Amino acid sequence: MKAAEIRDLTDVELGEKLRETREALFNLRFQNASGALERTSEMQIRRQDIARMLTVARQREATNG
């Protein structure tokens, strides 16, 4: 997910998307531990998405807060 797409989300949508992405990363970690994960790069992509979402959330807090 690109930063521009994340910025277009509302605060509620951003929170929901963040929760979904964290859950997906959690599931990927289990798959990796059991040896079922073929594309381990997917974990890095999810971590980067989470970081982008948290960055946008913090930027919004700084401007609104």
Predicted model as a PDB file, atoms N, CA, C, CB and O in Angstrom, pLDDT in the B-factor column:
MODEL        1                                                                  
ATOM      1  N   MET A   1       0.848  -1.175   0.000  1.00 84.00           N  
ATOM      2  CA  MET A   1       0.000   0.000   0.000  1.00 84.00           C  
ATOM      3  C   MET A   1       0.893   1.238   0.000  1.00 84.00           C  
ATOM      4  CB  MET A   1      -0.964  -0.002   1.223  1.00 84.00           C  
ATOM      5  O   MET A   1       1.844   1.337   0.775  1.00 84.00           O  
ATOM      6  N   LYS A   2       0.573   2.156  -0.866  1.00 90.00           N  
ATOM      7  CA  LYS A   2       1.384   3.362  -0.991  1.00 90.00           C  
ATOM      8  C   LYS A   2       0.946   4.418   0.028  1.00 90.00           C  
ATOM      9  CB  LYS A   2       1.290   3.927  -2.420  1.00 90.00           C  
ATOM     10  O   LYS A   2      -0.188   4.412   0.507  1.00 90.00           O  
ATOM     11  N   ALA A   3       1.870   5.315   0.340  1.00 90.00           N  
ATOM     12  CA  ALA A   3       1.605   6.345   1.340  1.00 90.00           C  
ATOM     13  C   ALA A   3       0.446   7.244   0.917  1.00 90.00           C  
ATOM     14  CB  ALA A   3       2.859   7.184   1.579  1.00 90.00           C  
ATOM     15  O   ALA A   3      -0.345   7.670   1.759  1.00 90.00           O  
ATOM     16  N   ALA A   4       0.340   7.533  -0.369  1.00 93.00           N  
ATOM     17  CA  ALA A   4      -0.760   8.374  -0.842  1.00 93.00           C  
ATOM     18  C   ALA A   4      -2.108   7.706  -0.599  1.00 93.00           C  
ATOM     19  CB  ALA A   4      -0.590   8.685  -2.332  1.00 93.00           C  
ATOM     20  O   ALA A   4      -3.083   8.375  -0.256  1.00 93.00           O  
ATOM     21  N   GLU A   5      -2.166   6.394  -0.775  1.00 94.00           N  
ATOM     22  CA  GLU A   5      -3.406   5.662  -0.517  1.00 94.00           C  
ATOM     23  C   GLU A   5      -3.748   5.698   0.968  1.00 94.00           C  
ATOM     24  CB  GLU A   5      -3.286   4.204  -1.002  1.00 94.00           C  
ATOM     25  O   GLU A   5      -4.915   5.802   1.343  1.00 94.00           O  
ATOM     26  N   ILE A   6      -2.730   5.612   1.800  1.00 94.00           N  
ATOM     27  CA  ILE A   6      -2.942   5.627   3.247  1.00 94.00           C  
ATOM     28  C   ILE A   6      -3.439   6.998   3.689  1.00 94.00           C  
ATOM     29  CB  ILE A   6      -1.640   5.260   3.995  1.00 94.00           C  
ATOM     30  O   ILE A   6      -4.316   7.091   4.548  1.00 94.00           O  
ATOM     31  N   ARG A   7      -2.892   8.058   3.112  1.00 94.00           N  
ATOM     32  CA  ARG A   7      -3.300   9.418   3.479  1.00 94.00           C  
ATOM     33  C   ARG A   7      -4.756   9.695   3.109  1.00 94.00           C  
ATOM     34  CB  ARG A   7      -2.391  10.441   2.798  1.00 94.00           C  
ATOM     35  O   ARG A   7      -5.417  10.521   3.738  1.00 94.00           O  
ATOM     36  N   ASP A   8      -5.252   8.997   2.085  1.00 95.00           N  
ATOM     37  CA  ASP A   8      -6.633   9.203   1.651  1.00 95.00           C  
ATOM     38  C   ASP A   8      -7.646   8.560   2.584  1.00 95.00           C  
ATOM     39  CB  ASP A   8      -6.819   8.660   0.261  1.00 95.00           C  
ATOM     40  O   ASP A   8      -8.833   8.875   2.511  1.00 95.00           O  
ATOM     41  N   LEU A   9      -7.199   7.660   3.463  1.00 95.00           N  
ATOM     42  CA  LEU A   9      -8.100   6.979   4.390  1.00 95.00           C  
ATOM     43  C   LEU A   9      -8.490   7.909   5.535  1.00 95.00           C  
ATOM     44  CB  LEU A   9      -7.443   5.699   4.941  1.00 95.00           C  
ATOM     45  O   LEU A   9      -7.727   8.793   5.923  1.00 95.00           O  
ATOM     46  N   THR A  10      -9.689   7.694   6.066  1.00 95.00           N  
ATOM     47  CA  THR A  10     -10.095   8.438   7.258  1.00 95.00           C  
ATOM     48  C   THR A  10      -9.398   7.815   8.463  1.00 95.00           C  
ATOM     49  CB  THR A  10     -11.658   8.427   7.439  1.00 95.00           C  
ATOM     50  O   THR A  10      -8.775   6.760   8.348  1.00 95.00           O  
ATOM     51  N   ASP A  11      -9.500   8.463   9.609  1.00 94.00           N  
ATOM     52  CA  ASP A  11      -8.864   7.940  10.823  1.00 94.00           C  
ATOM     53  C   ASP A  11      -9.413   6.564  11.188  1.00 94.00           C  
ATOM     54  CB  ASP A  11      -9.068   8.911  11.992  1.00 94.00           C  
ATOM     55  O   ASP A  11      -8.658   5.679  11.592  1.00 94.00           O  
ATOM     56  N   VAL A  12     -10.716   6.384  11.050  1.00 96.00           N  
ATOM     57  CA  VAL A  12     -11.343   5.101  11.381  1.00 96.00           C  
ATOM     58  C   VAL A  12     -10.874   4.024  10.404  1.00 96.00           C  
ATOM     59  CB  VAL A  12     -12.892   5.221  11.353  1.00 96.00           C  
ATOM     60  O   VAL A  12     -10.525   2.916  10.812  1.00 96.00           O  
ATOM     61  N   GLU A  13     -10.868   4.355   9.121  1.00 97.00           N  
ATOM     62  CA  GLU A  13     -10.417   3.400   8.109  1.00 97.00           C  
ATOM     63  C   GLU A  13      -8.951   3.046   8.314  1.00 97.00           C  
ATOM     64  CB  GLU A  13     -10.631   3.968   6.701  1.00 97.00           C  
ATOM     65  O   GLU A  13      -8.553   1.894   8.141  1.00 97.00           O  
ATOM     66  N   LEU A  14      -8.156   4.034   8.681  1.00 97.00           N  
ATOM     67  CA  LEU A  14      -6.735   3.809   8.920  1.00 97.00           C  
ATOM     68  C   LEU A  14      -6.527   2.851  10.089  1.00 97.00           C  
ATOM     69  CB  LEU A  14      -6.020   5.139   9.191  1.00 97.00           C  
ATOM     70  O   LEU A  14      -5.695   1.947  10.016  1.00 97.00           O  
ATOM     71  N   GLY A  15      -7.280   3.051  11.157  1.00 96.00           N  
ATOM     72  CA  GLY A  15      -7.184   2.163  12.308  1.00 96.00           C  
ATOM     73  C   GLY A  15      -7.577   0.737  11.964  1.00 96.00           C  
ATOM     74  O   GLY A  15      -6.929  -0.216  12.398  1.00 96.00           O  
ATOM     75  N   GLU A  16      -8.635   0.595  11.188  1.00 97.00           N  
ATOM     76  CA  GLU A  16      -9.091  -0.738  10.778  1.00 97.00           C  
ATOM     77  C   GLU A  16      -8.062  -1.412   9.864  1.00 97.00           C  
ATOM     78  CB  GLU A  16     -10.455  -0.642  10.061  1.00 97.00           C  
ATOM     79  O   GLU A  16      -7.766  -2.597  10.019  1.00 97.00           O  
ATOM     80  N   LYS A  17      -7.530  -0.657   8.925  1.00 97.00           N  
ATOM     81  CA  LYS A  17      -6.535  -1.204   8.002  1.00 97.00           C  
ATOM     82  C   LYS A  17      -5.267  -1.607   8.759  1.00 97.00           C  
ATOM     83  CB  LYS A  17      -6.197  -0.176   6.899  1.00 97.00           C  
ATOM     84  O   LYS A  17      -4.651  -2.625   8.444  1.00 97.00           O  
ATOM     85  N   LEU A  18      -4.883  -0.814   9.747  1.00 97.00           N  
ATOM     86  CA  LEU A  18      -3.719  -1.126  10.569  1.00 97.00           C  
ATOM     87  C   LEU A  18      -3.934  -2.426  11.335  1.00 97.00           C  
ATOM     88  CB  LEU A  18      -3.426   0.021  11.542  1.00 97.00           C  
ATOM     89  O   LEU A  18      -3.035  -3.263  11.412  1.00 97.00           O  
ATOM     90  N   ARG A  19      -5.130  -2.590  11.901  1.00 98.00           N  
ATOM     91  CA  ARG A  19      -5.448  -3.816  12.625  1.00 98.00           C  
ATOM     92  C   ARG A  19      -5.400  -5.032  11.691  1.00 98.00           C  
ATOM     93  CB  ARG A  19      -6.835  -3.701  13.283  1.00 98.00           C  
ATOM     94  O   ARG A  19      -4.863  -6.079  12.054  1.00 98.00           O  
ATOM     95  N   GLU A  20      -5.962  -4.885  10.492  1.00 98.00           N  
ATOM     96  CA  GLU A  20      -5.966  -5.987   9.527  1.00 98.00           C  
ATOM     97  C   GLU A  20      -4.550  -6.352   9.099  1.00 98.00           C  
ATOM     98  CB  GLU A  20      -6.804  -5.618   8.300  1.00 98.00           C  
ATOM     99  O   GLU A  20      -4.225  -7.531   8.964  1.00 98.00           O  
ATOM    100  N   THR A  21      -3.716  -5.353   8.887  1.00 98.00           N  
ATOM    101  CA  THR A  21      -2.349  -5.607   8.441  1.00 98.00           C  
ATOM    102  C   THR A  21      -1.529  -6.265   9.541  1.00 98.00           C  
ATOM    103  CB  THR A  21      -1.682  -4.305   7.996  1.00 98.00           C  
ATOM    104  O   THR A  21      -0.721  -7.154   9.269  1.00 98.00           O  
ATOM    105  N   ARG A  22      -1.731  -5.835  10.778  1.00 98.00           N  
ATOM    106  CA  ARG A  22      -1.033  -6.483  11.900  1.00 98.00           C  
ATOM    107  C   ARG A  22      -1.468  -7.936  12.044  1.00 98.00           C  
ATOM    108  CB  ARG A  22      -1.297  -5.723  13.215  1.00 98.00           C  
ATOM    109  O   ARG A  22      -0.648  -8.806  12.337  1.00 98.00           O  
ATOM    110  N   GLU A  23      -2.747  -8.197  11.840  1.00 98.00           N  
ATOM    111  CA  GLU A  23      -3.256  -9.565  11.914  1.00 98.00           C  
ATOM    112  C   GLU A  23      -2.664 -10.411  10.787  1.00 98.00           C  
ATOM    113  CB  GLU A  23      -4.801  -9.575  11.843  1.00 98.00           C  
ATOM    114  O   GLU A  23      -2.311 -11.571  10.998  1.00 98.00           O  
ATOM    115  N   ALA A  24      -2.554  -9.832   9.593  1.00 97.00           N  
ATOM    116  CA  ALA A  24      -1.967 -10.553   8.467  1.00 97.00           C  
ATOM    117  C   ALA A  24      -0.499 -10.883   8.745  1.00 97.00           C  
ATOM    118  CB  ALA A  24      -2.094  -9.726   7.174  1.00 97.00           C  
ATOM    119  O   ALA A  24      -0.041 -11.981   8.428  1.00 97.00           O  
ATOM    120  N   LEU A  25       0.235  -9.947   9.331  1.00 98.00           N  
ATOM    121  CA  LEU A  25       1.639 -10.192   9.677  1.00 98.00           C  
ATOM    122  C   LEU A  25       1.741 -11.294  10.719  1.00 98.00           C  
ATOM    123  CB  LEU A  25       2.307  -8.903  10.198  1.00 98.00           C  
ATOM    124  O   LEU A  25       2.626 -12.146  10.638  1.00 98.00           O  
ATOM    125  N   PHE A  26       0.848 -11.283  11.693  1.00 97.00           N  
ATOM    126  CA  PHE A  26       0.818 -12.323  12.723  1.00 97.00           C  
ATOM    127  C   PHE A  26       0.636 -13.702  12.080  1.00 97.00           C  
ATOM    128  CB  PHE A  26      -0.317 -12.049  13.742  1.00 97.00           C  
ATOM    129  O   PHE A  26       1.330 -14.656  12.431  1.00 97.00           O  
ATOM    130  N   ASN A  27      -0.303 -13.792  11.138  1.00 97.00           N  
ATOM    131  CA  ASN A  27      -0.549 -15.061  10.447  1.00 97.00           C  
ATOM    132  C   ASN A  27       0.650 -15.477   9.600  1.00 97.00           C  
ATOM    133  CB  ASN A  27      -1.796 -14.953   9.566  1.00 97.00           C  
ATOM    134  O   ASN A  27       0.975 -16.662   9.522  1.00 97.00           O  
ATOM    135  N   LEU A  28       1.304 -14.511   8.968  1.00 97.00           N  
ATOM    136  CA  LEU A  28       2.490 -14.821   8.163  1.00 97.00           C  
ATOM    137  C   LEU A  28       3.616 -15.358   9.042  1.00 97.00           C  
ATOM    138  CB  LEU A  28       2.966 -13.572   7.398  1.00 97.00           C  
ATOM    139  O   LEU A  28       4.355 -16.252   8.631  1.00 97.00           O  
ATOM    140  N   ARG A  29       3.744 -14.817  10.239  1.00 97.00           N  
ATOM    141  CA  ARG A  29       4.779 -15.306  11.152  1.00 97.00           C  
ATOM    142  C   ARG A  29       4.539 -16.768  11.525  1.00 97.00           C  
ATOM    143  CB  ARG A  29       4.825 -14.440  12.420  1.00 97.00           C  
ATOM    144  O   ARG A  29       5.482 -17.556  11.607  1.00 97.00           O  
ATOM    145  N   PHE A  30       3.273 -17.128  11.750  1.00 96.00           N  
ATOM    146  CA  PHE A  30       2.950 -18.516  12.052  1.00 96.00           C  
ATOM    147  C   PHE A  30       3.258 -19.422  10.867  1.00 96.00           C  
ATOM    148  CB  PHE A  30       1.480 -18.645  12.444  1.00 96.00           C  
ATOM    149  O   PHE A  30       3.809 -20.511  11.031  1.00 96.00           O  
ATOM    150  N   GLN A  31       2.900 -18.965   9.682  1.00 96.00           N  
ATOM    151  CA  GLN A  31       3.178 -19.758   8.481  1.00 96.00           C  
ATOM    152  C   GLN A  31       4.674 -19.942   8.302  1.00 96.00           C  
ATOM    153  CB  GLN A  31       2.573 -19.091   7.234  1.00 96.00           C  
ATOM    154  O   GLN A  31       5.127 -21.020   7.919  1.00 96.00           O  
ATOM    155  N   ASN A  32       5.436 -18.906   8.573  1.00 96.00           N  
ATOM    156  CA  ASN A  32       6.889 -18.980   8.430  1.00 96.00           C  
ATOM    157  C   ASN A  32       7.482 -19.961   9.444  1.00 96.00           C  
ATOM    158  CB  ASN A  32       7.519 -17.584   8.606  1.00 96.00           C  
ATOM    159  O   ASN A  32       8.384 -20.731   9.114  1.00 96.00           O  
ATOM    160  N   ALA A  33       6.977 -19.931  10.665  1.00 96.00           N  
ATOM    161  CA  ALA A  33       7.488 -20.812  11.704  1.00 96.00           C  
ATOM    162  C   ALA A  33       7.184 -22.274  11.401  1.00 96.00           C  
ATOM    163  CB  ALA A  33       6.904 -20.428  13.049  1.00 96.00           C  
ATOM    164  O   ALA A  33       7.963 -23.162  11.747  1.00 96.00           O  
ATOM    165  N   SER A  34       6.050 -22.519  10.755  1.00 96.00           N  
ATOM    166  CA  SER A  34       5.679 -23.898  10.436  1.00 96.00           C  
ATOM    167  C   SER A  34       6.257 -24.357   9.103  1.00 96.00           C  
ATOM    168  CB  SER A  34       4.169 -24.038  10.413  1.00 96.00           C  
ATOM    169  O   SER A  34       6.108 -25.520   8.730  1.00 96.00           O  
ATOM    170  N   GLY A  35       6.913 -23.456   8.385  1.00 94.00           N  
ATOM    171  CA  GLY A  35       7.532 -23.809   7.115  1.00 94.00           C  
ATOM    172  C   GLY A  35       6.577 -23.774   5.937  1.00 94.00           C  
ATOM    173  O   GLY A  35       6.926 -24.231   4.849  1.00 94.00           O  
ATOM    174  N   ALA A  36       5.389 -23.244   6.130  1.00 94.00           N  
ATOM    175  CA  ALA A  36       4.387 -23.212   5.069  1.00 94.00           C  
ATOM    176  C   ALA A  36       4.478 -21.950   4.200  1.00 94.00           C  
ATOM    177  CB  ALA A  36       3.004 -23.313   5.675  1.00 94.00           C  
ATOM    178  O   ALA A  36       3.838 -21.878   3.151  1.00 94.00           O  
ATOM    179  N   LEU A  37       5.258 -20.967   4.623  1.00 93.00           N  
ATOM    180  CA  LEU A  37       5.333 -19.699   3.900  1.00 93.00           C  
ATOM    181  C   LEU A  37       6.367 -19.801   2.789  1.00 93.00           C  
ATOM    182  CB  LEU A  37       5.681 -18.537   4.857  1.00 93.00           C  
ATOM    183  O   LEU A  37       7.540 -20.074   3.043  1.00 93.00           O  
ATOM    184  N   GLU A  38       5.923 -19.579   1.554  1.00 94.00           N  
ATOM    185  CA  GLU A  38       6.833 -19.674   0.417  1.00 94.00           C  
ATOM    186  C   GLU A  38       7.507 -18.335   0.126  1.00 94.00           C  
ATOM    187  CB  GLU A  38       6.081 -20.160  -0.819  1.00 94.00           C  
ATOM    188  O   GLU A  38       8.701 -18.289  -0.172  1.00 94.00           O  
ATOM    189  N   ARG A  39       6.743 -17.248   0.214  1.00 95.00           N  
ATOM    190  CA  ARG A  39       7.297 -15.921  -0.071  1.00 95.00           C  
ATOM    191  C   ARG A  39       7.530 -15.183   1.240  1.00 95.00           C  
ATOM    192  CB  ARG A  39       6.349 -15.105  -0.999  1.00 95.00           C  
ATOM    193  O   ARG A  39       6.629 -14.516   1.747  1.00 95.00           O  
ATOM    194  N   THR A  40       8.730 -15.299   1.787  1.00 94.00           N  
ATOM    195  CA  THR A  40       9.040 -14.638   3.051  1.00 94.00           C  
ATOM    196  C   THR A  40       9.116 -13.123   2.886  1.00 94.00           C  
ATOM    197  CB  THR A  40      10.355 -15.168   3.613  1.00 94.00           C  
ATOM    198  O   THR A  40       9.048 -12.392   3.873  1.00 94.00           O  
ATOM    199  N   SER A  41       9.253 -12.650   1.665  1.00 96.00           N  
ATOM    200  CA  SER A  41       9.287 -11.209   1.420  1.00 96.00           C  
ATOM    201  C   SER A  41       7.957 -10.558   1.766  1.00 96.00           C  
ATOM    202  CB  SER A  41       9.642 -10.924  -0.035  1.00 96.00           C  
ATOM    203  O   SER A  41       7.895  -9.347   1.980  1.00 96.00           O  
ATOM    204  N   GLU A  42       6.896 -11.348   1.822  1.00 97.00           N  
ATOM    205  CA  GLU A  42       5.581 -10.826   2.174  1.00 97.00           C  
ATOM    206  C   GLU A  42       5.577 -10.250   3.591  1.00 97.00           C  
ATOM    207  CB  GLU A  42       4.523 -11.928   2.047  1.00 97.00           C  
ATOM    208  O   GLU A  42       4.861  -9.288   3.868  1.00 97.00           O  
ATOM    209  N   MET A  43       6.367 -10.830   4.480  1.00 97.00           N  
ATOM    210  CA  MET A  43       6.456 -10.316   5.853  1.00 97.00           C  
ATOM    211  C   MET A  43       7.058  -8.919   5.861  1.00 97.00           C  
ATOM    212  CB  MET A  43       7.295 -11.261   6.738  1.00 97.00           C  
ATOM    213  O   MET A  43       6.581  -8.044   6.583  1.00 97.00           O  
ATOM    214  N   GLN A  44       8.086  -8.704   5.077  1.00 97.00           N  
ATOM    215  CA  GLN A  44       8.717  -7.388   5.021  1.00 97.00           C  
ATOM    216  C   GLN A  44       7.748  -6.354   4.445  1.00 97.00           C  
ATOM    217  CB  GLN A  44      10.007  -7.443   4.178  1.00 97.00           C  
ATOM    218  O   GLN A  44       7.698  -5.216   4.910  1.00 97.00           O  
ATOM    219  N   ILE A  45       6.990  -6.752   3.444  1.00 97.00           N  
ATOM    220  CA  ILE A  45       6.021  -5.836   2.842  1.00 97.00           C  
ATOM    221  C   ILE A  45       4.988  -5.410   3.881  1.00 97.00           C  
ATOM    222  CB  ILE A  45       5.325  -6.494   1.626  1.00 97.00           C  
ATOM    223  O   ILE A  45       4.642  -4.232   3.963  1.00 97.00           O  
ATOM    224  N   ARG A  46       4.492  -6.359   4.675  1.00 98.00           N  
ATOM    225  CA  ARG A  46       3.508  -6.047   5.712  1.00 98.00           C  
ATOM    226  C   ARG A  46       4.106  -5.123   6.777  1.00 98.00           C  
ATOM    227  CB  ARG A  46       2.990  -7.341   6.364  1.00 98.00           C  
ATOM    228  O   ARG A  46       3.443  -4.189   7.229  1.00 98.00           O  
ATOM    229  N   ARG A  47       5.349  -5.378   7.178  1.00 98.00           N  
ATOM    230  CA  ARG A  47       5.993  -4.515   8.176  1.00 98.00           C  
ATOM    231  C   ARG A  47       6.140  -3.090   7.641  1.00 98.00           C  
ATOM    232  CB  ARG A  47       7.378  -5.082   8.570  1.00 98.00           C  
ATOM    233  O   ARG A  47       5.935  -2.127   8.380  1.00 98.00           O  
ATOM    234  N   GLN A  48       6.488  -2.954   6.383  1.00 97.00           N  
ATOM    235  CA  GLN A  48       6.627  -1.625   5.789  1.00 97.00           C  
ATOM    236  C   GLN A  48       5.276  -0.911   5.729  1.00 97.00           C  
ATOM    237  CB  GLN A  48       7.235  -1.730   4.380  1.00 97.00           C  
ATOM    238  O   GLN A  48       5.190   0.293   5.975  1.00 97.00           O  
ATOM    239  N   ASP A  49       4.220  -1.666   5.399  1.00 97.00           N  
ATOM    240  CA  ASP A  49       2.879  -1.071   5.376  1.00 97.00           C  
ATOM    241  C   ASP A  49       2.479  -0.567   6.759  1.00 97.00           C  
ATOM    242  CB  ASP A  49       1.848  -2.092   4.871  1.00 97.00           C  
ATOM    243  O   ASP A  49       1.917   0.520   6.891  1.00 97.00           O  
ATOM    244  N   ILE A  50       2.771  -1.361   7.786  1.00 98.00           N  
ATOM    245  CA  ILE A  50       2.463  -0.956   9.158  1.00 98.00           C  
ATOM    246  C   ILE A  50       3.219   0.313   9.517  1.00 98.00           C  
ATOM    247  CB  ILE A  50       2.809  -2.080  10.148  1.00 98.00           C  
ATOM    248  O   ILE A  50       2.653   1.222  10.124  1.00 98.00           O  
ATOM    249  N   ALA A  51       4.484   0.380   9.150  1.00 97.00           N  
ATOM    250  CA  ALA A  51       5.298   1.563   9.447  1.00 97.00           C  
ATOM    251  C   ALA A  51       4.734   2.793   8.744  1.00 97.00           C  
ATOM    252  CB  ALA A  51       6.762   1.335   9.025  1.00 97.00           C  
ATOM    253  O   ALA A  51       4.688   3.873   9.332  1.00 97.00           O  
ATOM    254  N   ARG A  52       4.307   2.643   7.499  1.00 97.00           N  
ATOM    255  CA  ARG A  52       3.719   3.768   6.775  1.00 97.00           C  
ATOM    256  C   ARG A  52       2.435   4.244   7.454  1.00 97.00           C  
ATOM    257  CB  ARG A  52       3.432   3.374   5.318  1.00 97.00           C  
ATOM    258  O   ARG A  52       2.205   5.444   7.602  1.00 97.00           O  
ATOM    259  N   MET A  53       1.611   3.292   7.860  1.00 97.00           N  
ATOM    260  CA  MET A  53       0.351   3.661   8.510  1.00 97.00           C  
ATOM    261  C   MET A  53       0.597   4.377   9.828  1.00 97.00           C  
ATOM    262  CB  MET A  53      -0.509   2.424   8.745  1.00 97.00           C  
ATOM    263  O   MET A  53      -0.066   5.369  10.131  1.00 97.00           O  
ATOM    264  N   LEU A  54       1.543   3.881  10.607  1.00 97.00           N  
ATOM    265  CA  LEU A  54       1.857   4.530  11.879  1.00 97.00           C  
ATOM    266  C   LEU A  54       2.437   5.926  11.663  1.00 97.00           C  
ATOM    267  CB  LEU A  54       2.838   3.673  12.681  1.00 97.00           C  
ATOM    268  O   LEU A  54       2.163   6.839  12.443  1.00 97.00           O  
ATOM    269  N   THR A  55       3.227   6.095  10.623  1.00 96.00           N  
ATOM    270  CA  THR A  55       3.799   7.405  10.310  1.00 96.00           C  
ATOM    271  C   THR A  55       2.703   8.400   9.971  1.00 96.00           C  
ATOM    272  CB  THR A  55       4.793   7.298   9.147  1.00 96.00           C  
ATOM    273  O   THR A  55       2.709   9.527  10.467  1.00 96.00           O  
ATOM    274  N   VAL A  56       1.761   7.989   9.128  1.00 96.00           N  
ATOM    275  CA  VAL A  56       0.650   8.874   8.752  1.00 96.00           C  
ATOM    276  C   VAL A  56      -0.189   9.213   9.981  1.00 96.00           C  
ATOM    277  CB  VAL A  56      -0.234   8.214   7.661  1.00 96.00           C  
ATOM    278  O   VAL A  56      -0.599  10.360  10.156  1.00 96.00           O  
ATOM    279  N   ALA A  57      -0.447   8.217  10.831  1.00 95.00           N  
ATOM    280  CA  ALA A  57      -1.228   8.453  12.047  1.00 95.00           C  
ATOM    281  C   ALA A  57      -0.529   9.458  12.949  1.00 95.00           C  
ATOM    282  CB  ALA A  57      -1.461   7.140  12.803  1.00 95.00           C  
ATOM    283  O   ALA A  57      -1.181  10.341  13.506  1.00 95.00           O  
ATOM    284  N   ARG A  58       0.767   9.341  13.100  1.00 96.00           N  
ATOM    285  CA  ARG A  58       1.521  10.278  13.952  1.00 96.00           C  
ATOM    286  C   ARG A  58       1.558  11.667  13.350  1.00 96.00           C  
ATOM    287  CB  ARG A  58       2.947   9.777  14.171  1.00 96.00           C  
ATOM    288  O   ARG A  58       1.496  12.660  14.075  1.00 96.00           O  
ATOM    289  N   GLN A  59       1.659  11.747  12.036  1.00 94.00           N  
ATOM    290  CA  GLN A  59       1.624  13.059  11.378  1.00 94.00           C  
ATOM    291  C   GLN A  59       0.286  13.748  11.617  1.00 94.00           C  
ATOM    292  CB  GLN A  59       1.881  12.913   9.866  1.00 94.00           C  
ATOM    293  O   GLN A  59       0.230  14.956  11.847  1.00 94.00           O  
ATOM    294  N   ARG A  60      -0.788  12.967  11.559  1.00 94.00           N  
ATOM    295  CA  ARG A  60      -2.123  13.535  11.810  1.00 94.00           C  
ATOM    296  C   ARG A  60      -2.254  14.006  13.256  1.00 94.00           C  
ATOM    297  CB  ARG A  60      -3.221  12.498  11.494  1.00 94.00           C  
ATOM    298  O   ARG A  60      -2.842  15.055  13.517  1.00 94.00           O  
ATOM    299  N   GLU A  61      -1.714  13.242  14.186  1.00 93.00           N  
ATOM    300  CA  GLU A  61      -1.751  13.648  15.601  1.00 93.00           C  
ATOM    301  C   GLU A  61      -0.990  14.937  15.807  1.00 93.00           C  
ATOM    302  CB  GLU A  61      -1.170  12.548  16.501  1.00 93.00           C  
ATOM    303  O   GLU A  61      -1.427  15.797  16.573  1.00 93.00           O  
ATOM    304  N   ALA A  62       0.140  15.089  15.139  1.00 95.00           N  
ATOM    305  CA  ALA A  62       0.969  16.274  15.319  1.00 95.00           C  
ATOM    306  C   ALA A  62       0.273  17.521  14.757  1.00 95.00           C  
ATOM    307  CB  ALA A  62       2.334  16.074  14.643  1.00 95.00           C  
ATOM    308  O   ALA A  62       0.395  18.609  15.320  1.00 95.00           O  
ATOM    309  N   THR A  63      -0.444  17.361  13.665  1.00 92.00           N  
ATOM    310  CA  THR A  63      -1.117  18.519  13.068  1.00 92.00           C  
ATOM    311  C   THR A  63      -2.425  18.847  13.763  1.00 92.00           C  
ATOM    312  CB  THR A  63      -1.375  18.272  11.600  1.00 92.00           C  
ATOM    313  O   THR A  63      -2.842  20.005  13.800  1.00 92.00           O  
ATOM    314  N   ASN A  64      -3.071  17.828  14.314  1.00 84.00           N  
ATOM    315  CA  ASN A  64      -4.372  18.043  14.965  1.00 84.00           C  
ATOM    316  C   ASN A  64      -4.245  18.267  16.462  1.00 84.00           C  
ATOM    317  CB  ASN A  64      -5.282  16.860  14.711  1.00 84.00           C  
ATOM    318  O   ASN A  64      -5.153  18.798  17.101  1.00 84.00           O  
ATOM    319  N   GLY A  65      -3.115  17.859  17.013  1.00 72.00           N  
ATOM    320  CA  GLY A  65      -3.014  17.800  18.440  1.00 72.00           C  
ATOM    321  C   GLY A  65      -2.580  18.979  19.162  1.00 72.00           C  
ATOM    322  O   GLY A  65      -2.485  18.951  20.389  1.00 72.00           O  
TER     323      GLY A  65                                                      
ENDMDL                                                                          
END                                                                             
